[in-house]
Amino acid sequence: MSSDHPVSGVAGRYATALFELAEAQNALDAVAADLDGIRAMMNESEDLFRLVRSPIYSAEEQGRAFAAILDKAGASGLVKNFVGLVIKNRRLFVLPDMIRAYKEILAVKRGEMTADVTSAHPLGQAQVESLKAALKVATGRDVHIDTKVDAALLGGLVVKVGSRMIDSSLRTKLNSLKIAMKEAS
């Protein structure tokens, strides 16, 4: 089955293994929800992101911290065991890529595409649904949206679907205006 998956490298191997275990336990959606929760926590907490990325923390420190976080978040045993193994193997720094790879495998299984959407402010559920509908019309396929917030955009969105990118951010428009004004003078 692993040859059917669009991912490779360390993140791909771990994600494929998790996917196959989740599929065998009929827990694909539950695992995806747990992983989305972990990703959201990492995006919201610089301390947690530092814990994941920094090599200065021991596996024991990372394990204790993540065990408490996953217990509080109500993560499934499969996800707790998976993260524990990742920590034991000193691969926690690759966890964000593993989560992304799992979501890619799941999207392929469902016949979906994934769009990475970066906005200046958090998007509301109605905005996400409207964006999904517009992207479905544009691509002809169901689209799963991964959102990220980057205040430096000032306003607007940056949408990446496959190899296409649509940048309607205010930052890009201001930069284009600045370049045009330099050329005009």
Buried (B, 14 or more C-beta within 10 A) or exposed (E): EEEEBEBEEBBBBBBBBBBBBBBEEEBBEBBBBBBEBBBEBBBEEEEBBEBBBEEEBEBEEBBEBBBEBBEEBEBBEBBBBBBBEBBEEEBBBBBBBBBBBBBBBBBBEEEBBBBBBBBBEEBEEEBBEEBBEEBBEBBEEEBBBBBEBEEEBBBBBBBBBEEEEBBEBEBBBEEEEEEEEEEEE
